[in-house]
């Protein structure tokens, strides 16, 4: 009998923000699959989950390159799917760890689709997790949406024009991956009248967490795990 792959969201990085279901699954799987950049040995997802792993569980690292080269990414996804398939066909249950939620800007989505293509007979289950923007809103006591308001989740890697277009229509906007493209994000927020009151949140629920109002480019590039929370100005500009 084949094993089951569980895509587990471990939340923003704090071990006590995993769900009860995630903890229960981690306590019984045979193998933990930990995704990491091929340039970095450290995995925040693994460290968040580590207190909940059973003693002696096998941990397998899956390398995913930090690149936008589609051919290189495809090779990495296929290799990760091959490793996962081998584990499951041994009859072992495996957990793939992902920061936040497995279906929100996560590597797990690519693995799930690739595995479905090469081994559709294998079972996959998803355990949702708390996203970074939910944790950031909680820390900042910011209401994301209520009544008839809209919530828009944007990738910060988009162009200034694309960001502006979405910001014009959202009551609340979350800009994820607010990292190297910070200048374009700032310009889009400024043009839409949302810069002054936005929050730049870095490494939420970690020891180095930092929340500040507005974006000052003079402070330099923020950490990789940074996001922006933006509420529409009261004037509706």
N, C-alpha and C positions, 0 to 999 in steps of 0.2 A: 504494500500500500504506500502511495506517495505521501509526502509530508505537505504541509500547508505553509504558504508564505503570508506573514502578517506585516503589513505596512503600518508602522507605529509612529504616531506623532508624539514627541516627547516634550512639547511645549517650547518656550523660549530659552530654556537652559537651566532652570532651577529644578532640582530633583523632586521638590514637593509640589510641582505643578503638573506632574503626570496624572492622567486619569486613573481611577481604580481599575478600569478594564485594561489599560496599558500595563499597569503593574502586575495584574494577574497573568496576562499573556507572557510577559517577560519572565515570570517566575516558573514557567513550564516549557518554554521553547528549548530546543537542543542546540541551535546555532543562532548567533547574533551577527547580522551583516551590518557593518559599519562603513558608511560612505565617507570618503575624505578626498580632499584635493591631492593629486599626485605630487604636489609640491610641499605638502604639509602632513606630518604624522598625527597631528592633534585632531580629535573629533569632539566638538562640543556636545553633539547628540549622544555620543557614547558616555561622556562624563556625566551628563544629566541622568542617563539611565543606569549607570553603574551601581548605585546603591540598591537597585531593585533586581539585579541579575542574580541568579542562583549560583552557588559556588561551583566552579569548574566548568561553567558553560563555555562552549567553543565560540571564539570571536574571530570572524573573518572580515578582513578589510577589502573594500571594493574601491578601486581608484577611479575618480572622475576628474578629468582635466579641466582646469579653469580656462576655457577657450570658447570661442564662437565658431570655430572651424567645424562645420557640420560633419565632414568625413571623420575627423578625429573623435568627435562626440559619438558618432554612430558606432565606431569600433569599441569605444569604452562601454556603451550600453549593451552591445552584443556580448562582450566579454563578461560583464556583470550578470547578464541573463544566463550565460552558459554556466557560470559558477553557481548561481542560484538554482538552476535546473538540476545540476549534479547533486546538490545538497538535498533537494526535495525528492529526487528519485531514489535516494538512499533510504527514504522513509523518515527523514528528519524534518521536524518543524522548525521554521526559521523566522526571525524577526528582522525586518529592515528598519533601521532607526532613521528618523528624520526630524530636524528641528521644526518646531511649529506644527503644522498640519500636513499630512502626507499628500494632500490634493491641492495645496496652495503654493505655487511656485516651488515645487519640490522635485528633487531628482527621482523620487519614487515613481512619479507619473511616467517618466521615460522607461524605467525598469519594468513597470507593470505592463505597459504596451508592448515592449520588446519581448517580454516573456510570453505574453499572449500570442504573439506571432510565431515564436519558435517552439513553444510548448503549451498549446492551448488546453491540454488535458490536466494541467496543474491548477490547484485551487489557490486563490488569493483573497485575503480578507483585509479590510482597512479599519484601523483604530484611530479615530480622529484625535487631534491634539489642539491645545490652546495656541493661537497664532501670536506672533510678536506684536501685532498692532492691537490685539485684544489686551495683552499684558500691558502695553504702553498706555493705552487708554485708562486701564485700571489704576496704574501708578500715577497718572496725571489727573485722575478723576474727571475725565473728559467723556461726555456722552457722545457716542458715535452716531446714533440716529434715533429719532423718535417720531411718533405720529406719522406724517406722510413724507418724511425726509428720506433722501437717498444717500447711500454710502457707496463711494467709488474707490476701488483698489487699483492703483496704478504702479507699473514697474518704472522705477526711476531711470532705467536705461533708455526710455523713449526720448524722442526729440523734444525740444522746447515747444514746438508748434503742436505736437500731439498732446503734450502735457497740458498746455493752455486750453486746448479744445475741451478736454475732459473736465478741467478745473472750473470752467465757466458754468457747467451744468450741475455739478455735484454740491449737495448741501454739506456733506463731510467727505473729505478726500484723504486717503492714506497713500502715501508714496513710499513704496518699498525699494530697497536697494539704493537708498540715497547715499551714494558713495562717490565714485569718480565723476559722475555727471551732475555734481552739486550745483555748478554754475548755471546750467540750463534749468534745473529745478527751481533755483532761486529766481531766475528771470521770469519763469512761468508764473510763479507765485506772486511776484511783484506786479506783473502785467494784469493779473486778475484780482488785485487788491487783497491778496491773502497772506502776504509775506510777514507783516508786522505781528500778527497773532498766531502764526503757525508754531508748532513745537517740533524741534529736532531731537529725536530720542535715539540714543546709542546704547547698545549692549544691555537692553532692558532685562531686569531680573538677574543680572550678573554683578559681581563685585565692582566692576568698573562702570556701572550704569551711570548715564549722564543725560539729563533732560534740561533743555534750555529753550527759551522763546526766541523766535526769529532765526535767521541764518546769516552768520558773519563769515564771509569767505576768507577774511584775514586769519581766522582760527585754523585754517588749513583743512585738509581732507579728513572727514570724520572716519571712525572705524568702519570696517566692512559691514557689520551688523547695525546699520542705522536706518531710521525711517522718519518720515514726516507726517504729523497729524495736522490737518488743516480744516477749520470750520469756515463756512461761507460768512463773509462780513455781514453785519446786521443791515447795512445799506443795500445789500444784494448786488454790489458791483460785480 
